[in-house]
Amino acid sequence: MNWDALKDIGSEPVPHHLKKWWWCLGGTPMILFLIQAVTGLLLLFYYVPDPANAYRSVSNISYVVPFGWFIRSLHKWAANFMIIAVFLHVLRVFFTSAYRSPRQLNWCVGVLILASTLTFGFTGYSLVYEQMSFWGATVATNLAEAVPFIGHNIAYLMRGGHEVGPNTLTRFFVLHTAILPVMMMLLVGMHVFLIRLHGVTELYFKGEVVPEEKKYFKFWPDHVSTEAIVGLVIIYLLVIMALIFPAGMGQMANPAVTPEHIKPEWYFYFSFRLLKLTALKTSVLLTMLLGGVLLAWPFIENFVHRKLKISRDFSIFVGFVGFLGFLIFTVWEALV
């Protein structure tokens, strides 16, 4: 083992602003992902991925298997916390302009991590095979079918046929337990590699005076110990949420009965409200447009700044309007 290399990594200087955990949210989703992986593997011992037994196996985990309800609840709340953490990290990077040259590619990787995290949430929720998850999958595949040119092929691939059925559950299971974890690890690996390549964006605040000897601190043990404390706090919060708000069960999926009110998970409220306000194809096109703009924003900002001579500060206004719109639509759907 090359101890000198480990020593160099451990003594790597870290910018002083990262002493405050809210400026370093990237490590929080990693901790939550590890918790997801451990609890998910434990759930796999009892989950049966077929329509005839999926709901019954989740019910067995929740009400029969010793501490099964606790593991499932930890898994559920860790998923919600991870989505919040990734979303907040993307916001922090955007509003501190940390996506600019030479970090444009890393921004794109981060947006793909956000998309993968949301897909994790969607497929995991669908595996319960209760009424809302079944019909949520039906709505999602209908949305996929509305994608121009290739929508029918995407929807057929997701469903495993022309309708949501046994093949759909199997494909979501494979996606959730095999494809997405590998994809997430590859994306996170690329994300960390690019951070190592370009370094961390150093932030300076107006009126702040930092002595030269305090501009940086060591990765080990200072930064690692901070992340360890954050990890312990996260575990504590997850345990509290699992105890107070354990994961429940809805009615078993029934393809013959459409629920009066279909409600997705909260992180899809924005898209669901947009769908209610517009036509199906319009909603899909707008969602694709917004996702594309978010993914390519560093390049869009650069183009607008160079060609139209508009200050780069206009990104703050765009980000504020975008976040406010997302918040309004999410709260609106939550209150209906």
Secondary structure as UniProt FT lines:
FT   HELIX           3..10
FT   STRAND          13..15
FT   HELIX           16..19
FT   HELIX           21..23
FT   TURN            25..26
FT   HELIX           27..44
FT   TURN            45..46
FT   TURN            51..53
FT   HELIX           54..63
FT   TURN            66..67
FT   HELIX           68..95
FT   TURN            96..99
FT   TURN            101..102
FT   HELIX           104..126
FT   TURN            127..128
FT   HELIX           131..145
FT   TURN            148..150
FT   HELIX           151..159
FT   HELIX           166..174
FT   HELIX           175..179
FT   HELIX           180..198
FT   TURN            206..207
FT   HELIX           212..214
FT   STRAND          216..218
FT   HELIX           219..223
FT   HELIX           224..244
FT   TURN            255..256
FT   HELIX           266..268
FT   HELIX           269..277
FT   HELIX           280..295
FT   HELIX           297..308
FT   TURN            312..313
FT   HELIX           314..335
//
